[in-house]
Amino acid sequence: AQKITQTQPGMFVQEKEAVTLDCTYDTSDPSYGLFWYKQPSSGEMIFLIYQGSYDQQNATEGRYSLNFQKARKSANLVISASQLGDSAMYFCAMREWGGSNYKLTFGKGTLLTVNP
Amino acid sequence: DTEVTQTPKHLVMGMTNKKSLKCEQHMGHRAMYWYKQKAKKPPELMFVYSYEKLSINESVPSRFSPECPNSSLLNLHLHALQPEDSALYLCASSQEQGGSYEQYFGPGTRLTVT
């Protein structure tokens, strides 16, 4: 079974609108972290936001927020007021602190296109 | 400053060549990583160094040889590669203390094996 599932291969959004990128995860480890990364066509992976499994509040970083629903095992990324520069591939990833805890497991990614 | 640098940006090598990829960070991060990424796929972990010791080797073929000379540097030595090894190679680092576990990536080296 996939540990990280991103069901949207591609998404389109109009500039200045908000967009939600979906991510569900599967783990039996009670202690884990969830990450979102942005990868523009240039190739660099840019860290956006982090949510720990014990965090009570949803993480926010500027225009990015993470909608963490633990019971549903979902960690959706919300981008508010989309900009043309937000066009990129977005990866959801998880680290499980038990076992081989350095390993970051990635989803397959969602390609976001922001239209003017 | 969250900068990880990688050299070279692009590399073309023949199957009999020996080359090295270099990665450097000056953030005091204690873990460093090598990933391989094929087009339109997520990155795949290759190696992890923690406190300058090899912590994880994801069953990578021996034609890839990592080295961590000190806490700021990470090398990936390449020898007798195959065309299917052509990919984007990403280096990353993470602090691993003080609640900071996110990995910061470099810009990558685009490797083509001919």
Interface residues (C-beta under 8 A of the other chain):
Chain A: G33 F35 Y37 S42 G43 E44 M45 I46 F47 Y50 F91 R95 S100 Y102 K103 L104 F106 G107 K108 G109
Chain B: T2 A31 Y33 K40 K41 P42 P43 L45 V48 S50 S55 I56 L88 L90 A92 Y101 E102 Q103 Y104 F105 G106 P107 G108 R110
